């Protein structure tokens, strides 16, 4: 067992950083106390680092380490309390400074005496804990660094995350399951059987944990779901929250944006049941359910599919899929490893991730002249032997769930200490929850788990940690961004249950009201997560907890069971999607002076209190999909703000950019804003945001023909910022004519990696072909012409290309003229010519009416995914020429004609000519009349 993760090296570094900041502000503490704090924390930090390699299997050691953790937590609380009680020491020149300093010393005298006493007591406690180590017989960690077996996980990982390349970008999150082809075919036929049946038809997929029940169900949803008008996936358990389940079901089976769902988040159980019954009345549907073996025998209704273990050849294929495409090595030990994994997919995937983490690049490898070759990787033979020996021989007989846990423990113990901390943090999220990658990473940073390493920023190190967990198959992707990176992920139920037991043992995260029963902590709660499965149990459990030391609070349902008076030192507050948030609660939040991360996304708030400026440590503020449209100019006092996320992209609602936001010079992400031409001062001050990496403008207002100066100022700011840090730019000009001025840029914003130009874009700017770092490009459909595609084909690094047009703009007479003229200039149809687009893997078109598209032989040779979203489609020809195509997604409006829906059959027929027939997914989206 590792040192209690709550006080890992990252936590101690965070604590040291806070102390450093405190000392840098030259607080006048009692003489000698300041040095005592620094010396004591420095010695504890050094000692805790050595403990990270220690052997902590004995109960005495565990108890002692718990005491170390409690002291570290209390020191952190004390340091934060100092920063709250002692205001910043006055600065100035001459007599004024002396007078202010004397006044400061006088007014803080009692506070400083009290603080000195607390520090002295904490120092004494730390010393006593050190003495108990001898009495408990805790061995010197350095003596045991190589002791113990691999099962105990006492060895230190010898790899370095930073040295391995990030996972290659992908366009599809799900892979075809290995060894399930026959089951997918047979069950797919059963699902698609249209013969009349009067009885309830239920498919039960049974088997113990890790055999792939969810994987098979997801594959069936993906391969057969397109034959149904709608489909849904929900998580249920013995402790389910029926209201949440029904609400999730309705949001999936009813057309997106349907007016019938207005106010659904406030519906009670009866209203939800009535709507489900009403929507599904007179419809035929299939239910696919997952059961454990014993549950399956209790309920034999319908068709039962018993999952079996993978045979040896399929096990080898699964292992190969995960690592052997990168590795050319075969050793006898691989057969033994496969045997010990017992044909259980989860075990095989976990061990594959462990082995893949040991791959190293061959030193004599050289790229070819075209930079297209993949690095050759190797795996030392002793690694195979070590991993094989680490797997208990008992696993060879009959691998059961306990054996899978043994393998998970081996993989967990192989992680670096800070990565373990980040992994255990996933227990914050409920079972089945889709976890946003950026949301998770920003929370890691706010918690202090991430420090700068190897010349990389905290953001880059956090990205590396996420990629490490992904590469090790600990988390699995659910949805991908258009740049090929993971957008949302999920944790396998069995892995999450294992992590919850670890987290509970170490008092790292306290999860209440979830799918699994966890013991109520007898000591201080540090991170509290309220799940929505059992609200009554949650309220009862919270009442018996000591919440005065909670640093992180996550609520996934309703706030009614909480009193914010109990949370004074929160650093992370995540209320995304919560109900019951009002102005009174917002004002209490504004008193949580230590907050670094605050998410109010998808809540009912309409404005933020002016007291929000009290949160001077705030780094991330997420108010997306709320009604907040304006912030006070005093918001500029939040000088540590790094990510300001606002607006609602689907509704084109945005936060007004003002003088206060322009003063947030630490901003790296500014998303969902509205630029007003009348705000000349704010526009001019945008040049100050030199650290800005991502800028998303959802709306331009008052930028008419008489506001050329506003255009020039905005263009000047964009060009200047792109020469500093800006690498992602998105602008929706709202059809005000801003894009007509793009060619007036005196230079090319050549460092952009992502560009989104939505609105009235009649022609592409001339400099767009010079963006040789561009990976992700989104353009208005008004720019779609054959010659435009020819120009874009020269972008060597382009991974995804999207053409889009909002339905409301499609009715504009000028827009219709532009679209018709584009088709005429392209000889009646849009041709995609051969050559170019070397790296393009994702192509998307989204508009009410799509023109005739023709893909010529040799076009887009590496395209893997094609998405078409439309109400009407003239046609899509030549799809059989897209030799690398893997998936076609068709999203059709509920207002589409019969002729438009018939195009689905034409597309299926066209791609059926390919050697590897792509998967076709058909969805319906809602458009109001």
Secondary structure, 3 states (H helix, E strand, C coil): CCCCHHHCHHHHHHHHHHHHHHHHCCCCCCCCHHHHHHHHHHHHHHHHHHHCCCCCCCHHHHHHHHHHHHHHHHHHHHHHHHHHHCCCCCCCCHHHHHHHHHHHHHHCHHHHHHHHHHHHHHHHHHHHHHHHHHHHCCCCHHHHCCCCCHHHCCCCCCCCHHHCCCCCCCCCCCCCCCCCHHHHHHHHHHHHCCCCCCCCCEEEEECCCCCCHHHHHHHHHHHHHHHCCCCCCCCCCCCCCHHHHHHHHHHHHCCECCHHHCCHHHCCHHHHHHHHHHHHCCCCCCEEEEECHHHHHHCCCCEEEECCCCCHHHHHHHHHHHHHCCECCCCCHHHHHHHHCCCCHHHHHHHHHHHHCCCEECCCCCCCCCCCCCCCEECCHHHHHHHHHHCCHHHHCCCCHHHHHHHHHHHHHCCCHHHHHHHHHHHHCCCCCCEEHHHHHHHHHHHCCCCCECCECHHHHHHHHHHHHHHCCCEEEEEECCCCCEEEEEECHHHHHHHHHHHHHCCCCEEECCCCCCCCCCCCCCEEEECCCCHHHHHHHHHCCCCCCCCEEEECCECCCCCHHHCCCCCEEECCCCECCCHHHHHHHCCCCCCCEEECCCCCCCCCCHHHHHCCCCCEEECCCCCCCCCCHHHHHCCCCCEEECCEHHHCECEECCHHHHCCCCCCEEEEEEEECCCHHHHHHHHHCCCCCEEEEEEEECCCCCCHHHHHHHHHHHHHHHCCCCCEEEEECCCCCHHHHHHHCCCCCCCCCEEEEECCCCCCCHHHHHCCCCCEEEEEHHHCCHHHHHHHCCCCCCCEEEEECCHHHHCCHHHHHHHHHHHHHCCCCEEECCCCCCCCCEEEEECCEECCEEECCCCCCCCCEEEEEECEECCEECHHHCCCCCEEEEEEECCCCHHHHHHHHHHHHHHCCCCCCCEEEEEEECCCC
